[in-house]
Amino acid sequence: MTGMQNFDYVIVGGGSAGCVLASRLSEDPEVSVCLLEAGGAGRSWMVQVPFGMVLTVPMPFINWCFRSVPQPQLNGRRLYQPRGRVLGGSSAINAMIYTRGHPSDYDAWAAAGNPGWSYAEVLPYFKRAENNTHCRDDYHGTDGPLPVSDAFTGNPMQRIFLEAGRQAGFAVAADFNGEQQDGVGVYQVTQRDGERWSAARAYLEPNLSRPNLTVVTGARAQRLLFAGRRANGVQYRAGGRLGTVSARREVILSAGAFQSPQLLMLSGLGDAESLRRHGLPVVQHLPGVGANLQDHPDYTVIYRARSLDLMGASPRGILRFAHEIRRYRRQRRGMLCTNVAEAGGFLKTDASLPRPDVQLHFCVAIVHNHGRSLRHLWHGYSLHVCVLRPWSRGRVMLASAAPGAAPLIDPAYLSDPRDIEVLVRGFKLARRILEAPAFAPYRIRELFSAGAQSDADIRALIRARAESIYHPVGTCRMGQDEGAVVDAALRVRGVGGLRVVDASVMPTLIGGNTNAPTIMIAEKAADMIRARSQAGARA
Ligand SMILES: Cc1cc2nc3c(=O)[nH]c(=O)nc-3n(C[C@H](O)[C@H](O)[C@H](O)COP(=O)(O)OP(=O)(O)OC[C@H]3O[C@@H](n4cnc5c(N)ncnc54)[C@H](O)[C@@H]3O)c2cc1C
């Protein structure tokens, strides 16, 4: 793009939320929409072939590769925080698991002063987004843009995991997004015919020929522009040069839970005192910007194991893999369709709880240090366990007023002591499943945690090895109180012409994976922006 350009809507960030918005808003031929994305178009095989995530999650190809500040409750470690830097955003590098959380998560949003966000009111938007090829009932949509499907790997280890779960005393859940979330099961994935379907592929690519939609890749927003108290444009950097786009109606920030609050602060919206410390002019004092950061803290129990159905780089594993490449080319089936975390579950660590408090992700590989270690070349399996509704709250802050600097990310993991106790109980559940007879023919030995027996041992292990399972939210929280950043219509409080629409607006972290909920938020936001009533969404 050259010179100054005018649009009705300018969206910053082409991730899970931004792609939905760009597509839905440009359905109206009367308005013009511009989407600015810092990364590229993402047409690489690493995005399309699900197995490509073993490269894109650990490495900086299309990934911002952030790190947290040192975490006092995790032995001062700085935790890895991958985020997609490409059209599709984190949906282009994620594990493709399609879950929505628990109905009570959304009822809690509404009860916290966010009218319109109860489960009954958001379900139509989940359904509107969804094109589920297997589940056909009142909980699912079948003709939305986002393909959701059963796994294409046919990996027998899924059955072994379910059997082990049964032997450990848990029910098998037929559909984590249906009537009953509790139990172990195989995840549905955002894939079509064995290929990843990111938000870009689902929402954006089919509509790129619309004359009223302009998508600019390689354009990193530096700050939002204001006329008085109204946002009216965005300054961005592309190819080493600064450019400007103006927005006649609205600027919509969809840069994700780390970078939406960063951009607000760089633009003068945030805690006034800390903005002044960075030499930034204050447009609006909003102390909640960057606060309320929540993420799922996670521990992974790992076993070395014998089976060629488990990924590994042994000589026979490599031969098998060569065969799987040919199979994928011919049929789009088999091991290259893997989302690694093929099965899992939602369990209660205490039977008296009203809903599950931990989630499991069963991986058909050794997943250690986000796949950034040579250990994952051995055959084995891993079982992640994470705290679904952590009590701890962290914060995203500015490291500097330079737009090119990474934000300071402090998730404050386990800063509330209740979280580690849930994780200790979750660890024991996970180990109970992996020790069940169904795994006996495969099991070689437990890595890292074999010696941990007492609660004190397990706590020490968690402090030494817990990581993020990649679900940061809440840093531009919606609500009505002083600490809220946006209202229930996702408008930034105190200024005009500006909304935030992405995972950062969640007031509390939902009990599940966050991609489908973010897409739901953007679907609902598009309706609000177009001032359509919810009647427009299929009930
Ligand atoms: C490794 C990994 C695995 C995951 N696995 C799952 C899973 O299996 N299932 C699930 O439901 N969820 C999963 N998630 C989480 C889920 O993908 C995210 O919650 C969701 O994608 C967040 O969407 P978003 O729109 O808020 O942000 P993002 O999708 O991250 O989009 C933000 C976009 O903004 C762009 N951007 C940022 N700053 C700027 C700027 N200044 N200018 C222009 N563009 C900018 C970024 O490049 C990015 O494209 C995973 C996440 C990761 C990282």
The ligand as an ORCA input file, in Angstrom:
! r2SCAN-3c Opt
* xyz 0 1
  C       1.472    -23.550     20.437
  C       0.027    -23.257     20.699
  C      -0.872    -24.314     20.785
  C      -2.224    -24.045     21.021
  N      -3.114    -25.089     20.939
  C      -4.446    -24.810     20.950
  C      -5.389    -25.817     20.635
  O      -5.041    -26.956     20.300
  N      -6.707    -25.494     20.675
  C      -7.130    -24.249     21.016
  O      -8.351    -24.026     21.097
  N      -6.247    -23.262     21.303
  C      -4.925    -23.504     21.234
  N      -4.030    -22.502     21.422
  C      -4.542    -21.161     21.776
  C      -5.249    -20.451     20.626
  O      -4.627    -20.728     19.390
  C      -5.260    -18.952     20.938
  O      -5.949    -18.728     22.156
  C      -5.949    -18.120     19.855
  O      -5.391    -18.377     18.595
  C      -5.818    -16.635     20.213
  O      -6.375    -15.853     19.194
  P      -6.152    -14.275     19.153
  O      -6.907    -13.786     17.980
  O      -6.450    -13.718     20.485
  O      -4.580    -14.067     18.945
  P      -3.630    -14.626     17.790
  O      -4.284    -15.731     17.026
  O      -2.313    -14.926     18.427
  O      -3.504    -13.398     16.770
  C      -2.825    -12.217     17.018
  C      -2.304    -11.741     15.665
  O      -1.904    -10.383     15.765
  C      -0.681    -10.207     15.081
  N      -0.037     -9.026     15.657
  C       0.446     -8.888     16.915
  N       0.934     -7.654     17.082
  C       0.748     -6.995     15.922
  C       1.047     -5.680     15.474
  N       1.653     -4.796     16.265
  N       0.708     -5.331     14.205
  C       0.096     -6.224     13.374
  N      -0.188     -7.497     13.748
  C       0.124     -7.867     15.007
  C       0.057    -11.512     15.318
  O       1.107    -11.713     14.403
  C      -1.078    -12.515     15.186
  O      -1.257    -12.915     13.849
  C      -2.670    -22.712     21.207
  C      -1.770    -21.656     21.123
  C      -0.435    -21.906     20.858
  C       0.526    -20.759     20.741
*
